[in-house]
C-alpha cells in the first residue's frame, strides 16, 4: 500500500493524494490550486482512465476543482462523497467550468491579436455534465464497500455542510489496515453545522495543518463584533463589503445578520439592506435552506422545528444578473454586500472593491482565510494600493477581520482530534498548510503526542507496508516566489503579523475591563514595544 502526495504538500490548496493498493488506485480529492504556487505540482503518475475511484472530502474547489478535468482525460469511475457534498458540487463545479470557459474566451480574444496559440480551459460545462452522474452520495458513519478488499467510511469533519474525514480500510494478504484522511477539520461552535466528530481508529493519518501554528483564542462574540463594524460603517454613510466564499461562509454570515436584525442591534439604520451578489452563493443558500437536516447542529434544527429559516432575513436581496450587481453600487443607502470570491481573486467582489476601497467611509470585512499571493491577503497585510481591472485603487476604506470565525480548526483543536483516536497510529502525514506551518505542526504532533510524524512535499511517495519513503518530493521552491511578498515579508514575518492581529483581538475583548487591569496590560505592551522599536 502506497501514498503519493500530488498536491497541497507544504502548500494550502490543491489537495490531491493517490492511494495505491495491490489491486486498485484511489484518488483522495483532486483540487485546484489557488493563490501563490510555492512548489511544483507533479502530473498524475498514471492515465486518468486507470484511476479506479475518487473519494471527495468536501465541495470546496481546492479539493474538488479538478475532478471534471480527470473526467475529460478519461476517468469514468465512481466518485464517493456525502450527499450534501454531491449537492453542492453540482453547482460549484458548473460555476468553475463557466469561469474556465470565460477565461479561455477572454485569453483567446487577446491572443488572436498576437497570433498566440489557442488557450484551452481545464474543462468545460460539458465535462461537468459528464462528471455529475459519477457522484455516489454516502451517509456518515456507515461502511461502504468500494471493492472486495477496500471499504470506506465518512465522518463529519465540521468544516462545511457535508464535509468529511474519510477512512479507507484496505485488506491485503489477509491483513487489514486503515488510512484516515482528515480533510479540512472545522472550528467548533460555528453557526449551522456540527463540530468535528470523533475519528475512528486508523493505522495512518493524513491531516491538514492550515492553522497548525496558531490558536484562535477564546471563542469571540461574533454578533457583537459584526454589530460594531456595521454600526460604525453605517454611521459614516458607507458600505460593509464582505468578500465571502459562496458556499459555507456566506450562509454563516446570513445566520449572524439574521440575529442582528431580529434583535434590533443596529440603531438609526432600520431595514439596512443585505445583498448576496453571487449567483453561486444564491444557489448554495437555496441548498442550505433545503432538506439536508442530517448535517445541521442542534440549534439550527431547533429553529427549523419552529418554522424559522436560519439564513433568511428581512431586507435580503439576491443578485443574479450582472445588471443587478452593477446597480448595487449606484444606490447610496449604506448596506452589506456579500460577494465572491472570498480571496478577491475573481468574481463580482472585485467590482465592489473597485467602488468601495477608495472610500474612507466604507469597510472591507474579511471573514475567511486569505492565501498568500491573493488580493485579500495583500489588503489584510496593509497594502496601500491594489490593482483591479488594470487600475491602481488607493486603499482608504477600513480593513477589518472578524476574528475567530475561521472554518478551520486551530492547532490545539487538531491535536485534540488526533488524541481522540482510539489507538495511536503508526505514522501521521501533515499536509494542506503553508510551507513553514507544515513542518511546525509535524514537530508539534511528535512532541505533544509522541507519534511518528512527517510533512511530505509534492510528489513524495511512501510505501506504507515497508515503512519507507520511496521518493522525497520536490523541495526546491519555484522561481519568482518572492514576487508574492511585500518588502521584507517572509513566512516568519507573516507569523508576527498574525500575532499582532491576535493581540488586537485580545485588546478588543478587554474593552470595559477594570482600569487597573487595563493599565497593567498597557504597560506590558509598551514595554514590549520599547524593546523592539528599533
FENPE-V993242 format. One line per field, one symbol per residue. ss: DSSP state (~ for helix, > for strand, _ for the rest). psi: psi as a letter, one per 40 degrees, with the letter a starting at -180 (. if undefined). Layout:
ss = ???
psi = ???
//
This chain:
ss = _>>>>>>________>>>>>____>>>>>>________>________~~~__>>>_____~~~~__~~~~~~_____>>>>>~~~~~~~~~~~~~~~~~~~~~~~~~~~~~~~~__________~~~~~~~~__>>>>_>__>>>>>__>>>>>>>_______>>>>>>>>>__>>>>>>>___________>__________>>>>>__>__________~~~~~~~~~~~~~~~___>>>>_____~~~~~~~~~~~~~~__________>>>>>_~~~~~~~~~~____~~~>_~~~~~~~~__________>>>>__~~~~~~~______>>>>>_________~~~~~~~~______>>>>________~~~~~~____>>>>__>>>>___>>>>________>~~~~~~~~~_______>>>>>___~~~~~~~~~~~~~~~___>>______>>>____>>>>_____>___~~~~______~~~~~~~~~~~~~~~~~~~_____~~~~~~~~~~~~~~~~~~__
psi = hihhheifhfidifhhhhhhadeihhhhigihhiaihdiihiiheiideehdihhhdieidedeeeddddddeeheaihhiidddddddddddddddddddddddddddddddefiihhhidiiddddddddeehghiiifihhhdidehiihhhhefdiheiiihhhhhhhfehhihhhhdahhiiifiidiiihihiiiidihhiifdfeeiieaihigddddddddddddddeeiihhhhhhdhcddddddddddddddefehiefhfhihhhghddddddddddeaffeeeiiddddddddeehheehiifhhhhdidddddddeehehhihhhiiidefeiadddddddeddeheeihhhhfihhiheiddddddefhdiihhfehhhhheihhiihieeieiiaddddddddeehdihidihhhafiicdddddddddddddefhhiigiiheihhhddefihdieahehiiieddeehihehiddddddddddddddddddeeheiidddddddddddddddddeg.
//
